[in-house]
Amino acid sequence: MKKYTHFADDKEKIRDFKELTKKEFLETYSYLTEEEYNLTLYELKMKPIKPKIDDTKEIKPDCSKFEEPEKVEAIIKNLGLSIGDTIRQENSYYGHSNTYTINPRMILRGTSPEDYEKEIRLFKELCTPKMLEEMTAQIKLKKPFGNNQRYKFYNSFCKKLDTRLKVKKLIDSEAVKYFTQENAFKNCVAGLSNCVYHLLDIERELNEFKLAWFNKPIPNTQTWDEENDGEYIVLTNSEADTEAGDYLIDDPEMWKMAVESGRTEQSLNDWAKGVLNIDGRGSILNGYDGCEEYEKVNGTEYFIYRTN
């Protein structure tokens, strides 16, 4: 098993470590692992950096601040957006400026140190003093989980926990309610049997469950991810024809496969026109559900496609 270590003593990396998000850092230093990143986070006792969302505009009655205000009006009308919603205009779709992300926001994912500490605290409350001693001794053994003795201990300990859940004086305790509530696996960090598994696991260099068991500081290895209510492109009729046609022609692999399989003898251009006539532009431009929506603004029809 490869042993990972932190890079807290590398001044150059730490400078970027303090400025970049986890995703950006690991993309920059692709030879480093997430485990090494988390170990460094633990060593420096840092929290994950929240990325900024740039160029986000709040919806207002006046759309003139956007490059193509009528297209923004079309998407607001189609989606029923109102004040409080936000739109970010980007240049990511085929190099054009008419890509719009609706309500982009940063979501903190993963488990916080406080949640690990709570789960282990309640786990311990279910155990008898003897069970606590047994678990501590097993954790310190550092034997592979596949070891037969270790596996037997796992099964017997889980059975003991199951029995403890039914002890009359514990029925109304916070611990029993926490581990037996409806959708417990959704609300708990791991659940009882998985807690036992993680406490006995020796594969991970950084084990938050063990740190919590021994009341040691736990690193915050949560990550910030962007979430949104959809990404859209808004095109005029001629723009939509051009975009869909260019997509099929610029990447002729589907046409080549159709020719090789005998499904068509047409030229690339004629085949592309046939695909659009039969399947529609939404099948090409809408990567979400293949649909094509449209709205009319000031006499012009705008066609709307969701891309994610």
VOFIMI-600519 format. One record per residue (C-alpha): x, y, z; residue number from 0; residue in one letter. Coordinates in Angstrom, 3 decimals. Example, Ala and Ser with C-alpha at 12.3 -4.5 7.8 and 13.67 -1.06 7.14 Angstrom:
% residues 2
<X = 12.300&Y = -4.500&Z = 7.800&k = 0&r = A> $
<X = 13.670&Y = -1.060&Z = 7.140&k = 1&r = S> $
This chain:
% residues 308
<X = 0.000&Y = 0.000&Z = 0.000&k = 0&r = M> $
<X = 1.432&Y = 3.342&Z = -1.036&k = 1&r = K> $
<X = 1.972&Y = 5.731&Z = 1.867&k = 2&r = K> $
<X = 0.959&Y = 9.309&Z = 1.113&k = 3&r = Y> $
<X = 2.284&Y = 12.386&Z = 2.863&k = 4&r = T> $
<X = 1.561&Y = 16.107&Z = 2.980&k = 5&r = H> $
<X = 3.468&Y = 18.843&Z = 1.138&k = 6&r = F> $
<X = 3.106&Y = 21.519&Z = 3.834&k = 7&r = A> $
<X = 6.845&Y = 22.279&Z = 3.670&k = 8&r = D> $
<X = 6.814&Y = 23.067&Z = -0.079&k = 9&r = D> $
<X = 6.553&Y = 26.871&Z = -0.149&k = 10&r = K> $
<X = 5.756&Y = 27.089&Z = -3.872&k = 11&r = E> $
<X = 2.905&Y = 24.600&Z = -3.672&k = 12&r = K> $
<X = 1.531&Y = 26.121&Z = -0.471&k = 13&r = I> $
<X = 1.355&Y = 29.544&Z = -2.108&k = 14&r = R> $
<X = -0.967&Y = 28.104&Z = -4.764&k = 15&r = D> $
<X = -2.657&Y = 25.879&Z = -2.175&k = 16&r = F> $
<X = -3.869&Y = 28.971&Z = -0.299&k = 17&r = K> $
<X = -5.135&Y = 30.735&Z = -3.431&k = 18&r = E> $
<X = -6.678&Y = 27.972&Z = -5.572&k = 19&r = L> $
<X = -9.756&Y = 25.846&Z = -5.013&k = 20&r = T> $
<X = -9.227&Y = 22.113&Z = -4.516&k = 21&r = K> $
<X = -10.270&Y = 21.376&Z = -8.097&k = 22&r = K> $
<X = -7.994&Y = 24.086&Z = -9.535&k = 23&r = E> $
<X = -5.043&Y = 22.973&Z = -7.416&k = 24&r = F> $
<X = -5.293&Y = 19.286&Z = -8.352&k = 25&r = L> $
<X = -5.644&Y = 20.219&Z = -12.026&k = 26&r = E> $
<X = -2.497&Y = 22.377&Z = -11.755&k = 27&r = T> $
<X = -0.518&Y = 19.718&Z = -9.872&k = 28&r = Y> $
<X = -1.929&Y = 16.671&Z = -11.630&k = 29&r = S> $
<X = 0.738&Y = 14.358&Z = -10.173&k = 30&r = Y> $
<X = -0.577&Y = 14.966&Z = -6.636&k = 31&r = L> $
<X = -3.467&Y = 12.959&Z = -5.223&k = 32&r = T> $
<X = -6.585&Y = 14.041&Z = -3.355&k = 33&r = E> $
<X = -5.261&Y = 12.111&Z = -0.345&k = 34&r = E> $
<X = -2.087&Y = 14.256&Z = -0.324&k = 35&r = E> $
<X = -4.203&Y = 17.388&Z = -0.657&k = 36&r = Y> $
<X = -6.354&Y = 16.385&Z = 2.321&k = 37&r = N> $
<X = -3.315&Y = 15.487&Z = 4.424&k = 38&r = L> $
<X = -1.880&Y = 18.945&Z = 3.752&k = 39&r = T> $
<X = -5.211&Y = 20.523&Z = 4.621&k = 40&r = L> $
<X = -5.079&Y = 18.639&Z = 7.918&k = 41&r = Y> $
<X = -1.462&Y = 19.650&Z = 8.550&k = 42&r = E> $
<X = -2.216&Y = 23.349&Z = 7.981&k = 43&r = L> $
<X = -5.618&Y = 23.156&Z = 9.736&k = 44&r = K> $
<X = -7.264&Y = 25.047&Z = 6.877&k = 45&r = M> $
<X = -10.823&Y = 25.137&Z = 5.565&k = 46&r = K> $
<X = -11.713&Y = 24.675&Z = 1.867&k = 47&r = P> $
<X = -11.634&Y = 27.895&Z = -0.161&k = 48&r = I> $
<X = -14.973&Y = 29.056&Z = -1.527&k = 49&r = K> $
<X = -14.620&Y = 30.020&Z = -5.232&k = 50&r = P> $
<X = -16.140&Y = 33.227&Z = -6.506&k = 51&r = K> $
<X = -18.870&Y = 33.356&Z = -9.140&k = 52&r = I> $
<X = -17.984&Y = 36.161&Z = -11.544&k = 53&r = D> $
<X = -20.065&Y = 38.143&Z = -14.034&k = 54&r = D> $
<X = -23.414&Y = 37.203&Z = -12.523&k = 55&r = T> $
<X = -26.219&Y = 39.695&Z = -13.115&k = 56&r = K> $
<X = -29.445&Y = 39.848&Z = -11.168&k = 57&r = E> $
<X = -32.642&Y = 39.807&Z = -13.208&k = 58&r = I> $
<X = -34.166&Y = 43.283&Z = -13.607&k = 59&r = K> $
<X = -36.973&Y = 44.582&Z = -15.824&k = 60&r = P> $
<X = -34.265&Y = 46.257&Z = -17.932&k = 61&r = D> $
<X = -32.011&Y = 43.749&Z = -19.747&k = 62&r = C> $
<X = -29.862&Y = 46.352&Z = -21.492&k = 63&r = S> $
<X = -26.772&Y = 45.477&Z = -19.421&k = 64&r = K> $
<X = -26.458&Y = 42.200&Z = -21.383&k = 65&r = F> $
<X = -24.797&Y = 42.078&Z = -24.805&k = 66&r = E> $
<X = -27.964&Y = 40.727&Z = -26.450&k = 67&r = E> $
<X = -30.875&Y = 42.008&Z = -24.312&k = 68&r = P> $
<X = -33.659&Y = 40.543&Z = -26.472&k = 69&r = E> $
<X = -32.229&Y = 37.043&Z = -26.064&k = 70&r = K> $
<X = -32.133&Y = 37.545&Z = -22.319&k = 71&r = V> $
<X = -35.755&Y = 38.710&Z = -22.391&k = 72&r = E> $
<X = -36.643&Y = 35.568&Z = -24.329&k = 73&r = A> $
<X = -35.081&Y = 33.235&Z = -21.773&k = 74&r = I> $
<X = -36.579&Y = 35.165&Z = -18.828&k = 75&r = I> $
<X = -39.998&Y = 34.871&Z = -20.424&k = 76&r = K> $
<X = -39.597&Y = 31.197&Z = -21.313&k = 77&r = N> $
<X = -38.355&Y = 30.140&Z = -17.864&k = 78&r = L> $
<X = -40.559&Y = 32.496&Z = -15.864&k = 79&r = G> $
<X = -37.600&Y = 34.168&Z = -14.141&k = 80&r = L> $
<X = -38.146&Y = 37.128&Z = -11.827&k = 81&r = S> $
<X = -36.290&Y = 39.546&Z = -9.559&k = 82&r = I> $
<X = -33.989&Y = 37.537&Z = -7.309&k = 83&r = G> $
<X = -32.971&Y = 35.133&Z = -10.081&k = 84&r = D> $
<X = -29.556&Y = 35.617&Z = -11.642&k = 85&r = T> $
<X = -28.019&Y = 34.979&Z = -15.057&k = 86&r = I> $
<X = -24.350&Y = 34.616&Z = -15.999&k = 87&r = R> $
<X = -23.480&Y = 35.196&Z = -19.645&k = 88&r = Q> $
<X = -20.557&Y = 33.124&Z = -20.926&k = 89&r = E> $
<X = -18.565&Y = 32.527&Z = -24.095&k = 90&r = N> $
<X = -18.137&Y = 28.774&Z = -23.681&k = 91&r = S> $
<X = -20.551&Y = 27.340&Z = -26.260&k = 92&r = Y> $
<X = -18.857&Y = 27.171&Z = -29.670&k = 93&r = Y> $
<X = -17.104&Y = 30.456&Z = -28.848&k = 94&r = G> $
<X = -20.330&Y = 32.499&Z = -28.865&k = 95&r = H> $
<X = -21.497&Y = 34.920&Z = -26.178&k = 96&r = S> $
<X = -25.092&Y = 33.662&Z = -26.061&k = 97&r = N> $
<X = -24.698&Y = 30.987&Z = -23.396&k = 98&r = T> $
<X = -26.610&Y = 31.707&Z = -20.197&k = 99&r = Y> $
<X = -26.269&Y = 29.996&Z = -16.811&k = 100&r = T> $
<X = -29.321&Y = 30.390&Z = -14.582&k = 101&r = I> $
<X = -28.868&Y = 30.996&Z = -10.834&k = 102&r = N> $
<X = -25.246&Y = 29.799&Z = -10.500&k = 103&r = P> $
<X = -24.321&Y = 29.186&Z = -6.861&k = 104&r = R> $
<X = -21.622&Y = 27.461&Z = -4.837&k = 105&r = M> $
<X = -22.593&Y = 24.378&Z = -2.789&k = 106&r = I> $
<X = -20.390&Y = 22.965&Z = -0.029&k = 107&r = L> $
<X = -20.293&Y = 19.182&Z = -0.449&k = 108&r = R> $
<X = -18.917&Y = 16.505&Z = 1.811&k = 109&r = G> $
<X = -18.896&Y = 15.940&Z = 5.553&k = 110&r = T> $
<X = -17.830&Y = 18.577&Z = 8.054&k = 111&r = S> $
<X = -15.543&Y = 17.811&Z = 11.028&k = 112&r = P> $
<X = -18.488&Y = 18.604&Z = 13.324&k = 113&r = E> $
<X = -20.608&Y = 15.905&Z = 11.648&k = 114&r = D> $
<X = -17.861&Y = 13.288&Z = 12.066&k = 115&r = Y> $
<X = -17.468&Y = 14.252&Z = 15.731&k = 116&r = E> $
<X = -21.224&Y = 14.049&Z = 16.324&k = 117&r = K> $
<X = -21.521&Y = 10.621&Z = 14.716&k = 118&r = E> $
<X = -18.674&Y = 9.139&Z = 16.742&k = 119&r = I> $
<X = -19.931&Y = 10.796&Z = 19.959&k = 120&r = R> $
<X = -23.362&Y = 9.195&Z = 19.506&k = 121&r = L> $
<X = -21.761&Y = 5.917&Z = 18.412&k = 122&r = F> $
<X = -19.817&Y = 5.832&Z = 21.687&k = 123&r = K> $
<X = -22.965&Y = 6.566&Z = 23.688&k = 124&r = E> $
<X = -24.443&Y = 3.301&Z = 22.400&k = 125&r = L> $
<X = -21.432&Y = 1.292&Z = 23.507&k = 126&r = C> $
<X = -20.781&Y = -0.187&Z = 26.919&k = 127&r = T> $
<X = -17.403&Y = 0.589&Z = 28.543&k = 128&r = P> $
<X = -16.221&Y = -2.891&Z = 27.550&k = 129&r = K> $
<X = -17.263&Y = -2.325&Z = 23.925&k = 130&r = M> $
<X = -15.325&Y = 0.944&Z = 23.884&k = 131&r = L> $
<X = -12.222&Y = -0.840&Z = 25.162&k = 132&r = E> $
<X = -12.597&Y = -3.593&Z = 22.566&k = 133&r = E> $
<X = -12.973&Y = -1.157&Z = 19.687&k = 134&r = M> $
<X = -10.009&Y = 0.968&Z = 20.810&k = 135&r = T> $
<X = -7.846&Y = -2.145&Z = 21.030&k = 136&r = A> $
<X = -8.898&Y = -3.286&Z = 17.545&k = 137&r = Q> $
<X = -8.203&Y = 0.121&Z = 16.015&k = 138&r = I> $
<X = -4.687&Y = 0.104&Z = 17.451&k = 139&r = K> $
<X = -3.930&Y = -3.374&Z = 16.051&k = 140&r = L> $
<X = -3.653&Y = -1.968&Z = 12.501&k = 141&r = K> $
<X = -4.327&Y = -5.333&Z = 10.872&k = 142&r = K> $
<X = -5.769&Y = -5.505&Z = 7.344&k = 143&r = P> $
<X = -9.572&Y = -5.614&Z = 7.344&k = 144&r = F> $
<X = -9.473&Y = -8.861&Z = 5.363&k = 145&r = G> $
<X = -7.870&Y = -10.564&Z = 8.373&k = 146&r = N> $
<X = -10.267&Y = -13.324&Z = 9.516&k = 147&r = N> $
<X = -10.107&Y = -12.298&Z = 13.181&k = 148&r = Q> $
<X = -10.815&Y = -8.688&Z = 12.243&k = 149&r = R> $
<X = -13.805&Y = -9.739&Z = 10.123&k = 150&r = Y> $
<X = -15.252&Y = -11.791&Z = 12.981&k = 151&r = K> $
<X = -14.846&Y = -8.809&Z = 15.293&k = 152&r = F> $
<X = -16.714&Y = -6.606&Z = 12.803&k = 153&r = Y> $
<X = -19.695&Y = -9.005&Z = 12.682&k = 154&r = N> $
<X = -19.863&Y = -9.543&Z = 16.433&k = 155&r = S> $
<X = -19.543&Y = -5.842&Z = 17.211&k = 156&r = F> $
<X = -22.361&Y = -4.948&Z = 14.786&k = 157&r = C> $
<X = -24.590&Y = -7.537&Z = 16.514&k = 158&r = K> $
<X = -23.791&Y = -5.978&Z = 19.893&k = 159&r = K> $
<X = -24.717&Y = -2.546&Z = 18.574&k = 160&r = L> $
<X = -27.988&Y = -3.880&Z = 17.208&k = 161&r = D> $
<X = -28.773&Y = -5.263&Z = 20.667&k = 162&r = T> $
<X = -27.899&Y = -1.928&Z = 22.293&k = 163&r = R> $
<X = -30.422&Y = -0.144&Z = 20.056&k = 164&r = L> $
<X = -33.161&Y = -2.169&Z = 21.763&k = 165&r = K> $
<X = -32.088&Y = -1.493&Z = 25.367&k = 166&r = V> $
<X = -35.074&Y = 0.069&Z = 27.116&k = 167&r = K> $
<X = -33.225&Y = 2.897&Z = 28.858&k = 168&r = K> $
<X = -31.629&Y = 3.946&Z = 25.558&k = 169&r = L> $
<X = -34.783&Y = 3.910&Z = 23.408&k = 170&r = I> $
<X = -35.413&Y = 7.656&Z = 23.783&k = 171&r = D> $
<X = -31.756&Y = 8.682&Z = 23.664&k = 172&r = S> $
<X = -30.343&Y = 10.988&Z = 21.013&k = 173&r = E> $
<X = -28.043&Y = 8.208&Z = 19.832&k = 174&r = A> $
<X = -30.817&Y = 5.681&Z = 19.145&k = 175&r = V> $
<X = -32.981&Y = 8.297&Z = 17.441&k = 176&r = K> $
<X = -30.065&Y = 9.418&Z = 15.312&k = 177&r = Y> $
<X = -29.145&Y = 5.948&Z = 14.040&k = 178&r = F> $
<X = -32.674&Y = 4.549&Z = 13.682&k = 179&r = T> $
<X = -34.501&Y = 7.562&Z = 12.245&k = 180&r = Q> $
<X = -36.285&Y = 7.284&Z = 8.905&k = 181&r = E> $
<X = -33.799&Y = 7.669&Z = 6.041&k = 182&r = N> $
<X = -30.974&Y = 7.207&Z = 8.557&k = 183&r = A> $
<X = -28.446&Y = 6.450&Z = 5.835&k = 184&r = F> $
<X = -29.342&Y = 9.742&Z = 4.165&k = 185&r = K> $
<X = -29.079&Y = 11.778&Z = 7.374&k = 186&r = N> $
<X = -26.150&Y = 10.023&Z = 9.067&k = 187&r = C> $
<X = -22.564&Y = 10.339&Z = 7.887&k = 188&r = V> $
<X = -22.139&Y = 6.564&Z = 7.615&k = 189&r = A> $
<X = -24.567&Y = 4.688&Z = 9.841&k = 190&r = G> $
<X = -23.696&Y = 2.136&Z = 12.536&k = 191&r = L> $
<X = -22.266&Y = -0.767&Z = 10.525&k = 192&r = S> $
<X = -20.323&Y = 1.589&Z = 8.251&k = 193&r = N> $
<X = -18.951&Y = 3.400&Z = 11.282&k = 194&r = C> $
<X = -17.538&Y = 0.090&Z = 12.500&k = 195&r = V> $
<X = -16.077&Y = -0.585&Z = 9.054&k = 196&r = Y> $
<X = -14.379&Y = 2.836&Z = 8.820&k = 197&r = H> $
<X = -12.990&Y = 2.591&Z = 12.348&k = 198&r = L> $
<X = -11.382&Y = -0.747&Z = 11.447&k = 199&r = L> $
<X = -10.146&Y = 0.423&Z = 8.031&k = 200&r = D> $
<X = -6.367&Y = 0.867&Z = 7.784&k = 201&r = I> $
<X = -6.186&Y = 1.631&Z = 4.051&k = 202&r = E> $
<X = -6.762&Y = 5.378&Z = 4.320&k = 203&r = R> $
<X = -3.911&Y = 7.563&Z = 5.544&k = 204&r = E> $
<X = -6.397&Y = 10.172&Z = 6.732&k = 205&r = L> $
<X = -9.335&Y = 8.583&Z = 8.542&k = 206&r = N> $
<X = -11.756&Y = 11.128&Z = 9.988&k = 207&r = E> $
<X = -13.629&Y = 8.466&Z = 11.987&k = 208&r = F> $
<X = -10.467&Y = 7.391&Z = 13.819&k = 209&r = K> $
<X = -9.461&Y = 10.991&Z = 14.464&k = 210&r = L> $
<X = -12.879&Y = 11.612&Z = 15.994&k = 211&r = A> $
<X = -12.601&Y = 8.412&Z = 18.049&k = 212&r = W> $
<X = -9.358&Y = 9.595&Z = 19.646&k = 213&r = F> $
<X = -10.607&Y = 13.221&Z = 19.964&k = 214&r = N> $
<X = -7.991&Y = 14.555&Z = 17.571&k = 215&r = K> $
<X = -8.493&Y = 17.568&Z = 15.238&k = 216&r = P> $
<X = -10.275&Y = 16.652&Z = 11.986&k = 217&r = I> $
<X = -9.433&Y = 18.426&Z = 8.703&k = 218&r = P> $
<X = -12.250&Y = 19.975&Z = 6.750&k = 219&r = N> $
<X = -12.046&Y = 18.112&Z = 3.433&k = 220&r = T> $
<X = -15.332&Y = 19.439&Z = 2.061&k = 221&r = Q> $
<X = -15.270&Y = 20.904&Z = -1.445&k = 222&r = T> $
<X = -17.134&Y = 23.758&Z = -3.098&k = 223&r = W> $
<X = -18.956&Y = 22.806&Z = -6.303&k = 224&r = D> $
<X = -20.997&Y = 25.003&Z = -8.602&k = 225&r = E> $
<X = -24.670&Y = 24.204&Z = -8.977&k = 226&r = E> $
<X = -27.162&Y = 25.950&Z = -11.236&k = 227&r = N> $
<X = -30.686&Y = 25.737&Z = -12.621&k = 228&r = D> $
<X = -29.540&Y = 25.044&Z = -16.152&k = 229&r = G> $
<X = -27.298&Y = 26.355&Z = -18.931&k = 230&r = E> $
<X = -28.961&Y = 27.584&Z = -22.115&k = 231&r = Y> $
<X = -28.184&Y = 28.951&Z = -25.546&k = 232&r = I> $
<X = -30.592&Y = 31.371&Z = -27.246&k = 233&r = V> $
<X = -30.445&Y = 31.659&Z = -31.041&k = 234&r = L> $
<X = -32.332&Y = 33.241&Z = -33.896&k = 235&r = T> $
<X = -33.760&Y = 30.896&Z = -36.530&k = 236&r = N> $
<X = -30.811&Y = 31.357&Z = -38.899&k = 237&r = S> $
<X = -28.284&Y = 31.045&Z = -36.062&k = 238&r = E> $
<X = -29.884&Y = 27.789&Z = -34.924&k = 239&r = A> $
<X = -29.728&Y = 26.362&Z = -38.470&k = 240&r = D> $
<X = -26.060&Y = 27.318&Z = -38.711&k = 241&r = T> $
<X = -25.102&Y = 25.999&Z = -35.266&k = 242&r = E> $
<X = -26.827&Y = 22.634&Z = -35.743&k = 243&r = A> $
<X = -25.522&Y = 22.188&Z = -39.267&k = 244&r = G> $
<X = -21.964&Y = 23.143&Z = -38.307&k = 245&r = D> $
<X = -22.035&Y = 20.682&Z = -35.425&k = 246&r = Y> $
<X = -22.855&Y = 17.754&Z = -37.730&k = 247&r = L> $
<X = -20.474&Y = 18.817&Z = -40.476&k = 248&r = I> $
<X = -17.504&Y = 19.794&Z = -38.260&k = 249&r = D> $
<X = -17.617&Y = 16.387&Z = -36.556&k = 250&r = D> $
<X = -18.435&Y = 13.934&Z = -39.391&k = 251&r = P> $
<X = -18.000&Y = 10.752&Z = -37.344&k = 252&r = E> $
<X = -21.745&Y = 10.020&Z = -37.243&k = 253&r = M> $
<X = -21.970&Y = 10.474&Z = -41.012&k = 254&r = W> $
<X = -18.994&Y = 8.134&Z = -41.556&k = 255&r = K> $
<X = -20.644&Y = 5.493&Z = -39.360&k = 256&r = M> $
<X = -23.889&Y = 5.853&Z = -41.346&k = 257&r = A> $
<X = -22.005&Y = 5.423&Z = -44.628&k = 258&r = V> $
<X = -19.991&Y = 2.419&Z = -43.398&k = 259&r = E> $
<X = -23.131&Y = 0.680&Z = -42.121&k = 260&r = S> $
<X = -24.957&Y = 1.295&Z = -45.419&k = 261&r = G> $
<X = -27.633&Y = 3.534&Z = -43.875&k = 262&r = R> $
<X = -26.864&Y = 6.400&Z = -46.270&k = 263&r = T> $
<X = -25.158&Y = 7.108&Z = -49.588&k = 264&r = E> $
<X = -25.630&Y = 10.879&Z = -49.296&k = 265&r = Q> $
<X = -22.892&Y = 13.477&Z = -49.142&k = 266&r = S> $
<X = -22.029&Y = 14.906&Z = -45.730&k = 267&r = L> $
<X = -23.968&Y = 18.136&Z = -46.351&k = 268&r = N> $
<X = -27.073&Y = 16.350&Z = -47.659&k = 269&r = D> $
<X = -26.960&Y = 13.859&Z = -44.788&k = 270&r = W> $
<X = -26.727&Y = 16.707&Z = -42.227&k = 271&r = A> $
<X = -29.789&Y = 18.420&Z = -43.761&k = 272&r = K> $
<X = -31.709&Y = 15.139&Z = -43.624&k = 273&r = G> $
<X = -30.854&Y = 14.606&Z = -39.930&k = 274&r = V> $
<X = -32.084&Y = 18.089&Z = -39.045&k = 275&r = L> $
<X = -35.285&Y = 17.637&Z = -41.062&k = 276&r = N> $
<X = -36.104&Y = 14.340&Z = -39.339&k = 277&r = I> $
<X = -34.737&Y = 14.781&Z = -35.783&k = 278&r = D> $
<X = -34.891&Y = 18.565&Z = -35.443&k = 279&r = G> $
<X = -32.340&Y = 21.049&Z = -34.176&k = 280&r = R> $
<X = -33.130&Y = 20.270&Z = -30.545&k = 281&r = G> $
<X = -31.663&Y = 16.775&Z = -30.925&k = 282&r = S> $
<X = -28.328&Y = 18.413&Z = -31.754&k = 283&r = I> $
<X = -28.276&Y = 21.596&Z = -29.673&k = 284&r = L> $
<X = -30.178&Y = 20.502&Z = -26.557&k = 285&r = N> $
<X = -28.026&Y = 18.109&Z = -24.559&k = 286&r = G> $
<X = -30.567&Y = 17.971&Z = -21.714&k = 287&r = Y> $
<X = -33.789&Y = 16.583&Z = -23.207&k = 288&r = D> $
<X = -33.507&Y = 17.218&Z = -26.977&k = 289&r = G> $
<X = -36.300&Y = 19.806&Z = -27.005&k = 290&r = C> $
<X = -36.523&Y = 23.142&Z = -28.779&k = 291&r = E> $
<X = -38.365&Y = 26.022&Z = -27.087&k = 292&r = E> $
<X = -39.044&Y = 29.427&Z = -28.579&k = 293&r = Y> $
<X = -40.230&Y = 32.886&Z = -27.574&k = 294&r = E> $
<X = -41.037&Y = 35.957&Z = -29.641&k = 295&r = K> $
<X = -39.552&Y = 39.303&Z = -28.541&k = 296&r = V> $
<X = -40.222&Y = 42.495&Z = -30.497&k = 297&r = N> $
<X = -41.329&Y = 40.475&Z = -33.520&k = 298&r = G> $
<X = -38.277&Y = 38.179&Z = -33.590&k = 299&r = T> $
<X = -38.462&Y = 34.485&Z = -32.748&k = 300&r = E> $
<X = -35.711&Y = 33.190&Z = -30.472&k = 301&r = Y> $
<X = -35.044&Y = 29.478&Z = -30.035&k = 302&r = F> $
<X = -33.906&Y = 28.199&Z = -26.642&k = 303&r = I> $
<X = -31.898&Y = 25.041&Z = -25.910&k = 304&r = Y> $
<X = -30.747&Y = 23.673&Z = -22.586&k = 305&r = R> $
<X = -27.208&Y = 22.296&Z = -22.789&k = 306&r = T> $
<X = -26.750&Y = 20.540&Z = -19.407&k = 307&r = N> $
